[in-house]
């Protein structure tokens, strides 16, 4: 019941933005689970063998889901979404203590949830980047990321002595500038994100591929850029807000971005592995388009991994064009996405028959990608 002596308006006291945080958190729970499912389905299309990054993705998902769950708990039991003054008027000041405990619990979960997806990506890099300089950079980044995670947790534990002063400010003791701590804790993520995105780009640029293929590979390995953008937004949001001025209301945006950032890192770690699934979708779309097109124009379409010699066919005085389109991509895993590319092109003409075969090999460091195109157009 609202106190009649309170200077606060009834609208202010009853204001509750908690549902907005619930929607955001629930959305990311679904997205995280869906992208993990897509990741392993994509893996099953090419290679069923489990790699280190496939193992690390599970604790990464667990950390994200626990963090998401804590966000929901803070709305339900810690007063997040309500004004702190309103909680005092309603006799629910105890929720501010719960809020303080929830924030302390959220920090190590956040650090783990942003660290593990990055380790997944770097484990992938170590598998596909065999040159010593790139591997050294990967190990340096792993050390920095783990150091940031451990250092952040240690800093949290000594942020207030005793620790309980974080949620009970009246206790005797000392605290660091907690607002500055929460503002700067995500800054190292921005730096390591940039390094992870930039790391494979020089190697991709050296590939003997056309610009569109290079752009495709660069986009694949730059998927972590979505996490970088969110990390910058979170960093800016924490500087624009005072987390302790109206803590339970301000926490709507702060907790939301704390959930979104690790979620986007997890999704980005999955996006890098979805190439086989994307190829399957594109291949099926091309085949459906080619089938319907051949039916309407009198073409006969064949596609086979063993069909190297397309043939033309005659039927009386009618002309039948036989189009054989072959495209094969031998992907065992992401090893085929990088390294030196060597293309051997052969174009030949004979009478009215034109054949073109192009093969691309990513063949250094045990990497092979082949694309064969054979087009025959015969006129009788």
Residue frames as qw, qx, qy, qz and C-alpha x, y, z in Angstrom:
[[0.000, 0.888, 0.459, 0.000, 0.00, 0.00, 0.00],
 [0.398, 0.529, -0.023, 0.750, 1.31, 3.46, -0.91],
 [0.354, -0.429, -0.471, 0.685, 2.13, 5.70, 2.05],
 [0.100, 0.894, 0.413, 0.141, -0.06, 8.83, 2.15],
 [0.319, -0.884, 0.092, 0.330, 2.85, 10.88, 3.58],
 [0.672, -0.060, 0.446, 0.588, 5.19, 10.02, 0.71],
 [0.147, 0.695, -0.125, -0.693, 6.14, 12.90, -1.62],
 [0.122, -0.156, 0.833, 0.516, 6.40, 10.39, -4.46],
 [0.610, 0.163, -0.158, -0.759, 3.57, 10.18, -6.96],
 [0.823, 0.008, 0.505, -0.260, 1.59, 6.99, -7.25],
 [0.797, 0.591, -0.108, -0.066, 2.70, 6.61, -10.89],
 [0.205, 0.724, -0.627, 0.199, 6.35, 6.85, -9.81],
 [0.500, -0.363, 0.714, -0.331, 5.86, 4.29, -7.06],
 [0.838, 0.206, 0.451, -0.228, 4.03, 1.84, -9.32],
 [0.516, 0.717, -0.400, -0.245, 6.37, 2.23, -12.30],
 [0.744, -0.273, 0.605, 0.077, 7.86, -1.13, -13.24],
 [0.483, 0.673, -0.435, -0.353, 10.09, -1.73, -16.28],
 [0.502, -0.355, 0.788, -0.015, 10.95, -5.29, -15.34],
 [0.802, 0.393, 0.428, -0.135, 8.95, -6.78, -18.21],
 [0.475, 0.826, -0.279, -0.118, 11.33, -5.17, -20.71],
 [0.107, -0.610, 0.784, -0.040, 14.29, -7.00, -19.21],
 [0.690, 0.019, 0.696, -0.196, 12.32, -10.25, -19.11],
 [0.750, 0.626, 0.125, -0.172, 11.62, -9.99, -22.86],
 [0.296, 0.801, -0.520, -0.028, 15.28, -9.29, -23.67],
 [0.320, -0.447, 0.824, -0.139, 16.60, -12.12, -21.50],
 [0.761, 0.202, 0.573, -0.228, 14.01, -14.62, -22.75],
 [0.659, 0.723, -0.111, -0.174, 14.86, -13.75, -26.36],
 [0.190, 0.714, -0.673, 0.037, 18.54, -14.42, -25.80],
 [0.585, -0.213, 0.757, -0.198, 17.88, -17.70, -24.04],
 [0.811, 0.446, 0.342, -0.163, 16.08, -18.87, -27.19],
 [0.496, 0.813, -0.298, -0.060, 18.73, -17.46, -29.56],
 [0.162, -0.644, 0.744, -0.078, 21.62, -19.03, -27.66],
 [0.676, -0.022, 0.723, -0.141, 20.04, -22.49, -27.65],
 [0.744, 0.619, 0.191, -0.161, 19.02, -22.23, -31.33],
 [0.369, 0.821, -0.434, -0.036, 22.49, -21.20, -32.51],
 [0.362, -0.457, 0.809, -0.075, 24.15, -23.96, -30.51],
 [0.761, 0.249, 0.580, -0.152, 21.79, -26.41, -32.22],
 [0.625, 0.772, -0.046, -0.105, 22.60, -24.93, -35.64],
 [0.028, -0.768, 0.639, 0.038, 26.31, -25.14, -34.88],
 [0.460, -0.252, 0.851, -0.034, 26.26, -28.87, -34.19],
 [0.745, 0.491, 0.422, -0.158, 23.85, -29.59, -37.04],
 [0.434, 0.848, -0.280, -0.120, 26.22, -27.77, -39.37],
 [0.226, -0.590, 0.775, 0.004, 29.09, -29.79, -37.94],
 [0.691, 0.050, 0.710, -0.124, 27.24, -33.04, -38.61],
 [0.692, 0.681, 0.071, -0.227, 26.93, -32.18, -42.31],
 [0.489, 0.748, -0.444, 0.073, 30.69, -32.33, -42.83],
 [0.427, 0.337, -0.736, 0.403, 32.49, -33.76, -39.86],
 [0.720, -0.562, -0.324, -0.247, 31.16, -35.56, -36.80],
 [0.686, -0.030, -0.432, 0.584, 34.47, -35.39, -34.97],
 [0.339, -0.915, -0.216, 0.003, 34.35, -33.17, -31.88],
 [0.514, 0.482, -0.230, 0.671, 37.04, -30.52, -31.62],
 [0.352, -0.203, -0.507, 0.760, 38.27, -28.47, -28.67],
 [0.176, -0.060, -0.026, -0.982, 36.08, -25.53, -29.68],
 [0.588, -0.296, -0.574, -0.487, 33.06, -27.87, -29.74],
 [0.582, -0.324, -0.660, 0.348, 33.85, -28.89, -26.17],
 [0.218, -0.123, -0.302, 0.920, 34.39, -25.33, -24.92],
 [0.260, -0.288, -0.339, -0.857, 31.10, -24.12, -26.40],
 [0.555, -0.473, -0.674, -0.118, 29.11, -26.15, -23.85],
 [0.429, -0.466, -0.447, 0.632, 30.44, -24.40, -20.71],
 [0.058, 0.008, 0.145, 0.988, 30.09, -21.14, -22.64],
 [0.403, -0.406, -0.561, -0.599, 26.40, -21.89, -23.20],
 [0.558, -0.492, -0.630, 0.223, 26.00, -22.92, -19.56],
 [0.320, -0.263, -0.249, 0.876, 27.56, -19.65, -18.32],
 [0.140, -0.149, -0.307, -0.929, 25.30, -17.62, -20.61],
 [0.502, -0.449, -0.637, -0.374, 22.16, -19.46, -19.51],
 [0.510, -0.461, -0.547, 0.477, 23.02, -19.08, -15.82],
 [0.161, -0.135, -0.045, 0.977, 23.64, -15.37, -16.40],
 [0.303, -0.293, -0.496, -0.759, 20.30, -15.11, -18.22],
 [0.544, -0.492, -0.679, -0.023, 18.55, -16.88, -15.36],
 [0.392, -0.349, -0.394, 0.754, 20.10, -14.49, -12.85],
 [0.048, -0.088, -0.199, -0.975, 18.73, -11.59, -14.88],
 [0.486, -0.424, -0.582, -0.495, 15.22, -13.04, -14.55],
 [0.570, -0.437, -0.598, 0.355, 15.73, -13.66, -10.82],
 [0.262, -0.137, -0.200, 0.934, 16.77, -10.04, -10.29],
 [0.292, -0.280, -0.330, -0.853, 13.50, -8.84, -11.79],
 [0.635, -0.417, -0.593, -0.265, 11.41, -11.21, -9.71],
 [0.720, -0.515, -0.395, 0.244, 13.17, -11.03, -6.35],
 [0.543, -0.209, -0.110, 0.806, 15.58, -8.07, -6.37],
 [0.066, 0.809, 0.325, -0.484, 13.30, -5.23, -7.44],
 [0.274, -0.188, 0.491, 0.805, 15.00, -4.59, -10.80],
 [0.013, 0.467, 0.656, 0.593, 12.68, -2.42, -12.86],
 [0.332, -0.840, -0.429, -0.023, 11.34, -0.53, -9.83],
 [0.114, 0.784, -0.244, 0.560, 12.60, 2.74, -8.35],
 [0.484, 0.031, -0.695, 0.531, 14.72, 2.28, -5.23],
 [0.177, -0.123, 0.344, -0.914, 12.76, 5.00, -3.42],
 [0.706, -0.129, -0.272, -0.641, 9.51, 3.26, -4.31],
 [0.710, -0.046, -0.694, 0.112, 10.79, 0.03, -2.79],
 [0.205, 0.051, -0.598, 0.773, 11.51, 1.89, 0.45],
 [0.439, -0.105, 0.075, -0.889, 8.02, 3.41, 0.48],
 [0.806, -0.060, -0.398, -0.434, 6.47, -0.01, -0.12],
 [0.690, -0.530, 0.439, -0.226, 8.48, -1.56, 2.69],
 [0.969, 0.215, 0.071, 0.103, 10.62, -3.65, 0.32],
 [0.016, 0.898, -0.439, -0.011, 14.03, -2.19, 1.10],
 [0.720, -0.327, 0.607, 0.075, 15.34, -5.71, 1.64],
 [0.807, 0.513, 0.269, 0.115, 15.25, -6.09, -2.15],
 [0.227, 0.919, -0.312, 0.075, 18.09, -3.57, -2.40],
 [0.467, -0.564, 0.681, -0.008, 20.27, -5.96, -0.40],
 [0.811, 0.211, 0.543, 0.053, 19.26, -8.77, -2.75],
 [0.552, 0.834, 0.002, 0.028, 20.09, -6.49, -5.68],
 [0.076, -0.843, 0.532, -0.009, 23.60, -5.89, -4.32],
 [0.635, -0.263, 0.726, 0.027, 24.18, -9.62, -3.91],
 [0.769, 0.501, 0.398, -0.003, 22.82, -10.27, -7.38],
 [0.362, 0.904, -0.228, -0.011, 25.19, -7.74, -8.96],
 [0.298, -0.658, 0.692, 0.010, 28.16, -9.32, -7.18],
 [0.722, 0.039, 0.690, 0.010, 27.10, -12.76, -8.44],
 [0.661, 0.717, 0.200, -0.094, 26.62, -11.41, -11.96],
 [0.071, 0.873, -0.442, -0.194, 30.20, -10.15, -12.37],
 [0.350, -0.382, 0.836, 0.181, 32.04, -13.54, -12.38],
 [0.633, 0.403, 0.659, -0.040, 29.27, -15.05, -14.51],
 [0.421, 0.885, 0.008, -0.200, 29.63, -12.20, -16.99],
 [0.074, -0.746, 0.624, 0.220, 33.42, -12.61, -17.11],
 [0.493, -0.091, 0.859, 0.105, 33.12, -16.35, -17.73],
 [0.587, 0.590, 0.538, -0.130, 30.35, -15.88, -20.29],
 [0.386, 0.890, -0.155, -0.188, 32.43, -13.46, -22.40],
 [0.220, -0.647, 0.712, 0.162, 35.68, -15.41, -21.97],
 [0.634, -0.006, 0.773, 0.021, 34.59, -18.91, -23.01],
 [0.679, 0.667, 0.299, -0.065, 33.15, -18.02, -26.47],
 [0.210, 0.892, -0.385, -0.111, 36.37, -16.16, -27.28],
 [0.402, -0.452, 0.793, 0.066, 38.39, -19.20, -26.28],
 [0.746, 0.342, 0.568, -0.058, 36.21, -21.24, -28.66],
 [0.531, 0.845, -0.022, -0.065, 37.09, -18.94, -31.55],
 [0.018, -0.800, 0.598, 0.035, 40.79, -18.96, -30.68],
 [0.639, -0.168, 0.751, 0.001, 40.76, -22.77, -30.40],
 [0.728, 0.595, 0.340, -0.025, 39.34, -22.79, -33.93],
 [0.278, 0.911, -0.300, -0.050, 42.11, -20.43, -35.06],
 [0.354, -0.594, 0.722, 0.040, 44.76, -22.69, -33.57],
 [0.744, 0.143, 0.653, 0.003, 43.33, -25.56, -35.59],
 [0.645, 0.686, 0.314, 0.117, 43.33, -23.76, -38.93],
 [0.191, 0.936, -0.277, 0.105, 46.26, -21.35, -38.60],
 [0.957, -0.116, -0.041, 0.262, 49.47, -23.34, -38.75],
 [0.474, 0.615, -0.214, 0.593, 52.01, -20.55, -39.21],
 [0.558, -0.225, -0.538, 0.590, 54.01, -19.89, -36.06],
 [0.059, 0.123, -0.131, 0.982, 53.40, -16.14, -35.91],
 [0.522, -0.345, -0.321, -0.712, 49.62, -16.57, -36.00],
 [0.747, -0.334, -0.572, 0.047, 49.67, -19.33, -33.41],
 [0.429, -0.050, -0.430, 0.793, 51.86, -17.22, -31.13],
 [0.211, -0.232, -0.017, -0.949, 49.39, -14.35, -31.36],
 [0.680, -0.358, -0.493, -0.408, 46.57, -16.79, -30.52],
 [0.682, -0.268, -0.564, 0.380, 48.36, -17.97, -27.38],
 [0.192, 0.063, -0.257, 0.945, 49.08, -14.38, -26.34],
 [0.424, -0.303, -0.217, -0.826, 45.40, -13.50, -26.76],
 [0.734, -0.344, -0.576, -0.100, 44.34, -16.57, -24.78],
 [0.523, -0.142, -0.496, 0.678, 46.67, -15.50, -21.96],
 [0.046, -0.144, 0.082, -0.985, 45.31, -11.94, -21.98],
 [0.571, -0.331, -0.391, -0.641, 41.67, -13.09, -22.05],
 [0.734, -0.331, -0.577, 0.136, 42.16, -15.58, -19.21],
 [0.398, -0.039, -0.381, 0.834, 44.16, -13.00, -17.26],
 [0.236, -0.268, -0.077, -0.931, 41.38, -10.45, -17.66],
 [0.696, -0.379, -0.486, -0.369, 38.80, -12.97, -16.44],
 [0.701, -0.278, -0.519, 0.402, 40.82, -14.03, -13.40],
 [0.265, 0.073, -0.224, 0.935, 41.91, -10.46, -12.64],
 [0.364, -0.386, -0.232, -0.815, 38.32, -9.23, -12.81],
 [0.744, -0.434, -0.491, -0.131, 37.14, -11.87, -10.35],
 [0.606, -0.177, -0.416, 0.655, 40.01, -11.10, -7.94],
 [0.050, 0.219, -0.041, 0.974, 39.29, -7.36, -8.20],
 [0.546, -0.470, -0.378, -0.581, 35.65, -8.05, -7.39],
 [0.751, -0.370, -0.517, 0.177, 36.55, -10.06, -4.28],
 [0.491, -0.268, -0.284, 0.779, 38.67, -7.20, -2.91],
 [0.044, 0.574, 0.314, 0.755, 36.45, -4.38, -4.17],
 [0.463, -0.681, 0.078, -0.562, 35.06, -4.06, -0.68],
 [0.512, 0.050, -0.762, 0.393, 36.61, -5.28, 2.55],
 [0.470, 0.023, 0.882, -0.022, 34.58, -6.94, 3.91],
 [0.037, 0.142, 0.768, 0.623, 32.86, -8.18, 0.74],
 [0.050, -0.628, -0.771, 0.091, 29.43, -7.78, 2.35],
 [0.069, -0.569, -0.132, 0.808, 29.90, -4.00, 2.28],
 [0.021, 0.035, 0.647, 0.762, 28.99, -4.22, -1.42],
 [0.310, -0.477, -0.683, -0.458, 25.35, -4.86, -0.49],
 [0.470, -0.774, -0.402, 0.134, 25.32, -3.37, 3.01],
 [0.389, 0.656, -0.110, 0.638, 27.04, 0.03, 2.69],
 [0.431, -0.808, 0.103, -0.387, 26.56, 0.84, 6.38],
 [0.930, -0.262, -0.076, 0.245, 29.04, -1.84, 7.44],
 [0.257, -0.859, 0.349, 0.272, 32.49, -0.59, 8.55],
 [0.774, 0.026, 0.487, 0.403, 35.19, -1.10, 5.95],
 [0.015, 0.609, -0.335, -0.719, 36.55, 0.26, 2.69],
 [0.715, 0.479, 0.508, 0.041, 35.52, -0.02, -0.98],
 [0.334, -0.079, 0.449, 0.825, 37.03, 0.94, -4.30],
 [0.375, 0.340, -0.066, -0.860, 35.10, 3.11, -6.75],
 [0.530, 0.201, 0.821, -0.062, 32.52, 0.47, -7.68],
 [0.533, 0.750, 0.205, -0.333, 30.99, 2.57, -10.45],
 [0.208, 0.760, -0.545, -0.288, 34.37, 2.89, -12.20],
 [0.364, -0.239, 0.899, 0.041, 34.98, -0.84, -11.74],
 [0.585, 0.436, 0.670, -0.138, 31.75, -1.75, -13.54],
 [0.417, 0.841, -0.050, -0.343, 32.45, 0.82, -16.26],
 [0.167, 0.735, -0.624, -0.203, 35.95, -0.36, -17.14],
 [0.644, -0.203, 0.734, -0.074, 35.55, -4.10, -16.65],
 [0.772, 0.466, 0.433, -0.007, 34.43, -4.58, -20.26],
 [0.217, 0.883, -0.288, -0.301, 37.09, -2.36, -21.88],
 [0.289, -0.440, 0.809, 0.262, 39.62, -5.21, -22.36],
 [0.628, 0.356, 0.691, -0.038, 36.92, -7.07, -24.31],
 [0.452, 0.859, 0.042, -0.237, 36.96, -4.33, -26.95],
 [0.001, 0.757, -0.613, -0.226, 40.72, -4.64, -27.42],
 [0.415, -0.169, 0.889, 0.094, 40.76, -8.44, -27.60],
 [0.625, 0.569, 0.498, -0.194, 37.77, -8.40, -29.97],
 [0.359, 0.861, -0.235, -0.272, 39.66, -6.16, -32.38],
 [0.147, -0.565, 0.796, 0.162, 42.69, -8.45, -32.24],
 [0.557, 0.118, 0.821, -0.056, 40.59, -11.59, -32.87],
 [0.588, 0.721, 0.291, -0.223, 38.86, -9.98, -35.86],
 [0.254, 0.863, -0.378, -0.219, 42.07, -8.62, -37.40],
 [0.548, -0.453, 0.693, 0.117, 44.21, -11.73, -36.80],
 [0.678, 0.175, 0.678, 0.223, 43.17, -13.84, -39.86],
 [0.432, 0.848, 0.164, -0.257, 42.68, -10.91, -42.27],
 [0.021, 0.747, -0.558, -0.361, 46.32, -10.61, -43.49],
 [0.381, -0.120, 0.900, 0.175, 46.33, -14.31, -44.33],
 [0.514, 0.596, 0.603, -0.134, 43.01, -14.06, -46.18],
 [0.260, 0.880, -0.108, -0.384, 44.32, -11.10, -48.16],
 [0.121, -0.561, 0.745, 0.341, 47.25, -13.21, -49.42],
 [0.637, 0.203, 0.742, -0.044, 44.97, -15.92, -50.80],
 [0.005, -0.150, 0.628, 0.763, 44.90, -16.29, -54.56],
 [0.169, 0.560, 0.806, -0.091, 41.15, -15.74, -54.77],
 [0.068, 0.572, 0.349, 0.739, 38.90, -13.18, -56.32],
 [0.078, -0.299, 0.319, -0.896, 37.67, -10.28, -54.22],
 [0.699, -0.310, -0.158, -0.624, 34.22, -11.74, -53.58],
 [0.856, -0.125, -0.492, 0.099, 35.68, -14.97, -52.20],
 [0.402, 0.160, -0.480, 0.763, 38.09, -13.06, -49.99],
 [0.326, -0.335, 0.113, -0.877, 35.23, -10.90, -48.76],
 [0.818, -0.273, -0.352, -0.365, 33.21, -14.02, -47.94],
 [0.749, -0.066, -0.522, 0.403, 36.03, -15.52, -45.90],
 [0.161, 0.246, -0.336, 0.895, 36.69, -12.20, -44.18],
 [0.544, -0.368, -0.076, -0.750, 33.00, -11.93, -43.28],
 [0.847, -0.215, -0.482, -0.057, 33.05, -15.48, -41.88],
 [0.653, -0.085, -0.458, 0.596, 35.98, -14.76, -39.60],
 [0.030, 0.240, -0.176, 0.954, 34.73, -11.28, -38.72],
 [0.487, -0.532, -0.614, -0.321, 31.52, -12.64, -37.20],
 [0.515, -0.408, -0.501, 0.563, 32.93, -11.67, -33.83],
 [0.115, 0.228, 0.070, 0.964, 32.42, -8.09, -34.92],
 [0.456, -0.596, -0.440, -0.493, 28.84, -8.30, -33.67],
 [0.692, -0.518, -0.391, 0.315, 30.21, -8.95, -30.19],
 [0.439, -0.008, -0.069, 0.896, 32.59, -6.02, -30.58],
 [0.141, -0.473, -0.285, -0.822, 29.75, -3.65, -31.44],
 [0.628, -0.626, -0.412, -0.211, 27.71, -4.79, -28.44],
 [0.688, -0.312, -0.303, 0.581, 30.75, -4.50, -26.17],
 [0.229, 0.185, 0.031, 0.955, 31.24, -0.89, -27.27],
 [0.382, -0.559, -0.353, -0.647, 27.55, -0.12, -26.70],
 [0.722, -0.540, -0.418, 0.114, 27.68, -1.67, -23.22],
 [0.561, -0.107, -0.191, 0.798, 30.84, 0.28, -22.41],
 [0.002, -0.336, -0.154, -0.929, 29.16, 3.53, -23.50],
 [0.541, -0.580, -0.451, -0.411, 25.95, 2.70, -21.60],
 [0.699, -0.452, -0.407, 0.376, 27.79, 2.15, -18.32],
 [0.373, -0.029, -0.091, 0.923, 29.55, 5.49, -18.69],
 [0.192, -0.397, -0.301, -0.845, 26.27, 7.25, -19.44],
 [0.673, -0.552, -0.357, -0.340, 24.61, 5.81, -16.33],
 [0.114, -0.497, 0.664, -0.547, 25.29, 5.92, -12.63],
 [0.554, -0.108, -0.815, -0.129, 24.63, 2.36, -11.51],
 [0.356, -0.280, -0.729, 0.514, 24.10, 3.41, -7.89],
 [0.153, -0.098, 0.056, -0.982, 21.96, 6.54, -8.25],
 [0.755, 0.013, 0.182, -0.629, 18.70, 4.59, -8.68],
 [0.162, -0.390, 0.893, 0.157, 20.20, 1.09, -8.77],
 [0.486, 0.233, 0.834, -0.121, 17.15, -1.09, -9.30],
 [0.535, 0.754, 0.242, -0.295, 15.73, 1.07, -12.10],
 [0.167, 0.786, -0.509, -0.309, 19.09, 1.79, -13.77],
 [0.431, -0.275, 0.855, 0.088, 19.82, -1.93, -13.75],
 [0.748, 0.496, 0.367, -0.244, 17.26, -2.52, -16.50],
 [0.568, 0.785, -0.239, -0.059, 19.67, -1.29, -19.18],
 [0.080, -0.700, 0.706, -0.080, 22.85, -2.34, -17.40],
 [0.623, -0.108, 0.763, -0.137, 21.71, -5.91, -16.79],
 [0.770, 0.565, 0.216, -0.204, 20.24, -6.09, -20.29],
 [0.459, 0.785, -0.416, -0.018, 23.57, -5.21, -21.94],
 [0.293, -0.528, 0.784, -0.148, 25.39, -7.51, -19.52],
 [0.742, 0.149, 0.635, -0.154, 23.21, -10.36, -20.83],
 [0.677, 0.715, 0.053, -0.168, 23.29, -9.28, -24.49],
 [0.135, 0.805, -0.567, -0.106, 27.08, -8.98, -24.79],
 [0.363, -0.312, 0.878, 0.009, 27.97, -12.58, -23.80],
 [0.701, 0.398, 0.549, -0.220, 24.99, -13.83, -25.80],
 [0.548, 0.803, -0.134, -0.193, 26.31, -12.15, -28.94],
 [0.057, -0.644, 0.759, 0.077, 29.78, -13.58, -28.31],
 [0.568, -0.012, 0.815, -0.109, 28.25, -17.05, -28.10],
 [0.680, 0.631, 0.310, -0.207, 26.26, -16.51, -31.30],
 [0.304, 0.838, -0.413, -0.186, 29.37, -15.16, -33.06],
 [0.290, -0.444, 0.847, 0.036, 31.34, -18.26, -32.02],
 [0.639, 0.273, 0.711, -0.107, 28.61, -20.35, -33.67],
 [0.525, 0.787, 0.030, -0.323, 28.36, -18.22, -36.82],
 [0.019, 0.686, -0.676, -0.270, 31.96, -19.06, -37.75],
 [0.300, -0.138, 0.942, 0.051, 31.01, -22.75, -37.98],
 [0.587, 0.466, 0.507, -0.427, 27.78, -22.41, -39.99],
 [0.187, 0.531, -0.537, -0.628, 29.44, -22.36, -43.43],
 [0.038, 0.012, 0.968, 0.247, 28.51, -25.99, -44.32],
 [0.218, 0.562, 0.730, -0.323, 24.87, -25.31, -43.41],
 [0.235, 0.711, -0.036, -0.661, 24.90, -22.15, -45.53],
 [0.071, 0.342, -0.777, -0.524, 26.36, -24.11, -48.45],
 [0.147, 0.265, 0.953, 0.008, 23.60, -26.71, -48.12],
 [0.252, 0.693, 0.467, -0.488, 20.87, -24.06, -48.15],
 [0.199, 0.663, -0.322, -0.645, 22.39, -22.27, -51.15],
 [0.045, -0.179, 0.910, 0.371, 22.93, -25.53, -53.02],
 [0.221, 0.441, 0.861, -0.122, 19.31, -26.61, -52.55],
 [0.251, 0.754, 0.213, -0.569, 18.08, -23.19, -53.65],
 [0.110, 0.541, -0.581, -0.598, 20.26, -23.29, -56.78],
 [0.109, 0.027, 0.968, 0.223, 19.10, -26.79, -57.65],
 [0.267, 0.600, 0.690, -0.304, 15.43, -25.86, -57.25],
 [0.225, 0.755, -0.067, -0.612, 15.90, -22.76, -59.39],
 [0.037, 0.406, -0.765, -0.498, 17.80, -24.70, -62.04],
 [0.229, 0.227, 0.946, 0.019, 15.18, -27.47, -62.08],
 [0.310, 0.719, 0.497, -0.374, 12.27, -25.10, -62.60],
 [0.154, 0.727, -0.303, -0.596, 14.26, -23.11, -65.15],
 [0.081, -0.235, 0.882, 0.400, 15.16, -26.21, -67.17],
 [0.293, 0.422, 0.852, -0.103, 11.57, -27.38, -67.18],
 [0.291, 0.800, 0.284, -0.441, 10.32, -24.08, -68.57],
 [0.208, 0.767, -0.398, -0.458, 13.05, -23.70, -71.22],
 [0.929, 0.323, -0.133, -0.124, 13.42, -27.31, -72.37],
 [0.196, 0.651, -0.697, 0.228, 16.77, -27.84, -70.64],
 [0.908, -0.253, -0.335, 0.001, 17.76, -31.04, -68.96],
 [0.136, -0.801, 0.456, -0.363, 19.70, -30.50, -65.78],
 [0.916, -0.136, -0.349, 0.144, 22.06, -33.03, -64.28],
 [0.135, -0.808, 0.454, -0.351, 24.30, -32.66, -61.26],
 [0.978, -0.174, -0.102, 0.057, 26.65, -35.41, -60.18],
 [0.417, -0.783, 0.423, 0.185, 30.01, -35.62, -58.48],
 [0.632, -0.160, 0.673, 0.349, 31.13, -38.18, -61.04],
 [0.577, 0.703, 0.407, 0.081, 29.71, -36.57, -64.17],
 [0.365, -0.553, 0.286, 0.692, 32.79, -35.14, -65.87],
 [0.120, -0.051, 0.671, 0.730, 31.59, -35.46, -69.47],
 [0.457, 0.473, 0.425, -0.621, 28.22, -33.88, -70.07],
 [0.285, 0.125, 0.801, 0.512, 26.56, -35.00, -73.28],
 [0.398, 0.239, -0.077, -0.882, 24.17, -33.41, -75.70],
 [0.415, 0.249, 0.872, -0.077, 21.08, -35.28, -76.83],
 [0.234, 0.097, -0.468, -0.846, 19.06, -35.24, -80.06],
 [0.399, 0.354, 0.790, -0.301, 15.42, -35.98, -80.54],
 [0.495, 0.687, 0.510, 0.152, 14.45, -35.84, -84.21],
 [0.379, 0.611, 0.123, 0.684, 14.77, -32.31, -85.53],
 [0.397, -0.895, -0.124, -0.164, 14.38, -30.79, -82.09],
 [0.393, 0.539, -0.489, 0.563, 17.27, -29.24, -80.29],
 [0.742, -0.624, -0.243, -0.004, 17.92, -30.33, -76.72],
 [0.192, 0.717, -0.460, 0.488, 20.45, -28.46, -74.62],
 [0.830, -0.372, -0.385, 0.156, 21.98, -30.50, -71.84],
 [0.011, -0.797, 0.330, -0.506, 23.38, -28.42, -69.05],
 [0.826, -0.270, -0.425, 0.253, 25.57, -30.11, -66.48],
 [0.077, -0.809, 0.271, -0.515, 26.51, -28.00, -63.53],
 [0.830, -0.227, -0.433, 0.269, 28.85, -29.49, -61.00],
 [0.046, -0.760, 0.337, -0.555, 29.99, -27.77, -57.89],
 [0.848, -0.278, -0.423, 0.158, 31.81, -29.65, -55.20],
 [0.082, -0.769, 0.396, -0.495, 33.19, -28.29, -51.96],
 [0.793, -0.101, -0.572, 0.181, 35.11, -30.84, -49.93],
 [0.189, -0.678, 0.341, -0.623, 34.88, -29.36, -46.47],
 [0.638, -0.168, -0.714, 0.234, 36.02, -31.52, -43.59],
 [0.370, -0.727, -0.404, 0.415, 36.13, -28.57, -41.20],
 [0.087, 0.981, 0.058, -0.162, 37.17, -24.91, -41.13],
 [0.585, -0.387, 0.444, 0.558, 40.70, -25.82, -42.19],
 [0.495, 0.400, 0.587, 0.500, 39.49, -25.31, -45.75],
 [0.072, 0.938, 0.333, -0.056, 38.64, -21.66, -45.20],
 [0.095, -0.940, 0.268, 0.188, 42.16, -20.26, -45.18],
 [0.650, -0.336, 0.518, 0.442, 45.74, -20.63, -46.41],
 [0.011, -0.431, 0.527, 0.732, 47.25, -20.27, -49.85],
 [0.711, 0.475, 0.430, -0.291, 44.88, -20.69, -52.79],
 [0.163, -0.341, 0.691, 0.617, 46.09, -21.94, -56.17],
 [0.676, 0.506, 0.328, -0.424, 43.76, -21.86, -59.13],
 [0.262, -0.172, 0.767, 0.560, 44.34, -23.72, -62.36],
 [0.558, 0.532, 0.269, -0.578, 41.95, -22.67, -65.09],
 [0.280, -0.048, 0.807, 0.517, 41.40, -24.45, -68.37],
 [0.519, 0.570, 0.246, -0.588, 39.14, -23.15, -71.11],
 [0.269, -0.127, 0.801, 0.520, 38.76, -24.98, -74.38],
 [0.594, 0.464, 0.108, -0.648, 36.55, -24.69, -77.44],
 [0.217, -0.097, 0.895, 0.377, 35.76, -27.29, -80.04],
 [0.036, -0.403, -0.760, -0.509, 33.20, -26.88, -82.84],
 [0.349, -0.597, -0.244, -0.680, 29.91, -25.81, -81.29],
 [0.762, -0.501, -0.398, 0.101, 30.79, -27.22, -77.88],
 [0.082, 0.711, -0.364, 0.596, 32.21, -24.96, -75.19],
 [0.797, -0.424, -0.407, 0.136, 33.55, -26.48, -72.00],
 [0.047, 0.731, -0.363, 0.576, 35.04, -24.69, -69.06],
 [0.815, -0.375, -0.411, 0.162, 36.58, -26.28, -66.00],
 [0.039, 0.735, -0.359, 0.574, 37.91, -24.39, -63.07],
 [0.800, -0.338, -0.458, 0.189, 39.47, -25.94, -60.04],
 [0.098, -0.809, 0.308, -0.492, 40.53, -24.14, -56.90],
 [0.813, -0.152, -0.496, 0.263, 42.85, -25.76, -54.41],
 [0.315, -0.822, 0.325, -0.345, 43.58, -24.51, -50.92],
 [0.937, 0.112, -0.328, 0.051, 46.37, -26.98, -50.65],
 [0.329, 0.476, -0.601, 0.551, 49.04, -25.80, -48.25],
 [0.195, -0.249, 0.684, -0.657, 49.07, -27.04, -44.69],
 [0.060, 0.194, 0.977, -0.066, 46.73, -29.97, -45.35],
 [0.351, 0.509, 0.364, -0.697, 43.93, -27.81, -46.70],
 [0.139, 0.083, 0.785, 0.598, 41.93, -28.59, -49.79],
 [0.435, 0.545, 0.406, -0.591, 38.97, -26.90, -51.36],
 [0.216, 0.027, 0.751, 0.623, 37.82, -27.85, -54.84],
 [0.472, 0.567, 0.331, -0.588, 35.19, -26.24, -57.01],
 [0.280, -0.006, 0.780, 0.559, 34.57, -27.79, -60.41],
 [0.480, 0.564, 0.228, -0.632, 32.30, -26.16, -62.95],
 [0.264, -0.026, 0.811, 0.522, 31.48, -27.88, -66.22],
 [0.474, 0.575, 0.279, -0.606, 29.09, -26.31, -68.70],
 [0.283, -0.012, 0.789, 0.545, 28.35, -27.84, -72.08],
 [0.488, 0.569, 0.226, -0.622, 26.09, -26.30, -74.70],
 [0.331, -0.042, 0.817, 0.469, 25.56, -28.40, -77.83],
 [0.521, 0.506, 0.060, -0.685, 23.60, -27.45, -80.93],
 [0.465, 0.064, 0.836, 0.285, 22.51, -29.92, -83.58]]
